Amino acid sequence: MSTTTFSSTCFLKGSEVKVSNLKSNNGNWKLHIGGSTALSTKRMQISNSKQEKEIRVALLGASGYTGAEIIRLLANHPYFGITVMTADRNAGKSMDSVFPHFITQKDLPVLVSTNDADFSDVDAVFCCLPHGTTQEIIKGLPKRLKIVDLSADFRLRNVSEYEEWYGQPHRAPDLQEEAVYGLTEILREEIKNAHLVANPGCYPTSIQLPLVPLIKANLIEHKNIIIDAKSGASGAGRGAKVGNLYTELTEGIMSYGVTRHRHVPEIEQGLSDAAHSKVTISFTPHLMPMSRGMQSTIYVEMASGVTTDNLYQQLKVSYQDEEFVRLLEKGAVPRTHDVRGSNYCYINVFPDRIPGRAIILSVIDNLVKGASGQALQNLNIMMGFPENTGLGYLPLFP
């Protein structure tokens, strides 16, 4: 028979309480407060293992940046627990062998190949697989599952447009018809009852959040929208690419996907929906020598008689009750540093030197609000939990 005892002092509602003894007799704990015994009829469970979570989650494509970010966000989620993780090239490995910073997360399952994944004890799925590989896999999943897909495979409603921009036919057109585009603050009601949510891309998120409310309010012209956007290298994924090597990336800036970036049709789809007419944009992305972060600098022509104050007030009204989209004080310049590691989008509006035009700045963390954070926000809504659950991380600075 073993007995463990310790003494301490704690504070409850401003009052000092003397804990004279906390004794364990073969695992039966008794709490003695001020010489008396409290909770003696209760068994106090003290364990290092986490309690079983209410919602069992499968994470497909766990060995990429977005998969790793979902694990980080779910580490303190009170309702979602990961029960299945796939990574075909790393099947059989532990997650901390792929990402050593997860060495403290002892409750993560061993990685398995997608074909070997067992979904019998799964309620919801985050799919972080590459574009073009997701459609067949999601089509084969049990229909009862709630799915958030972080690839581009279900973002474009027009499957012909998908083939044009992604170079291959869509393999699940029927499933595409039921997919809901997951720009949370704009399409929250549609997301609630969705079976499959197509999580937006990072650039489209940073661009549509400021522009959709302004287009809906008829405050800006639908023509001559120019977007100069910049992203950290993590936006290109974790695969080995020459362009992502340190010597290729550092001390420089590189434009890519000029006139043909795959996010163009996704952005134009959302803006056209808001305008109820076709919107065409000029969009150029750039790769920056930083690991994460994204800024979109957007140049717009205001409608006749509209001022930048009108744009500012519309964004203020649109997002005054939103937790994750913040309009800064007038004159404040949004910085990627200020949202790093968080699910926030910071926005502000400035008058251009050219009369009748305005400049809108929007910043996000491309891996959080631009990917995994928004995905968690969407699954929270789909499962009926407060959408900020598990997303209370403050930005990291410096």
Secondary structure, 3 states (H helix, E strand, C coil): CCEEEEEEEEEECCEEEEEEEEEEECCEEEEEECCEEECCCCCCCCCCCCCCCCEEEEEECCCCHHHHHHHHHHCCCCCEEEEEEECHHHCCCCHHHHCHHHCCCCCCCCCECHHHCCCCCCCEEEECCCCCCHHHHHHCCCCCCEEEECCCCCCCCCHHHHHHHHCCCCCCHHHHHHCEECCHHHHHHHHHCCCEEECCCHHHHHHHHHHHHHHHCCCECCCCEEEEEEECHHHHCCCCCHHHCHHHHCCCCEECCCCCCCCHHHHHHHHHHHHCCCCCEEEEEEECCCCCCEEEEEEEEECCCCCHHHHHHHHHHHHCCCCCEEECCCCCCCCHHHHCCCCCEEEEEEECCCCCEEEEEEEECCCHHHHHHHHHHHHHHHCCCCCCCCCCCCCCCC
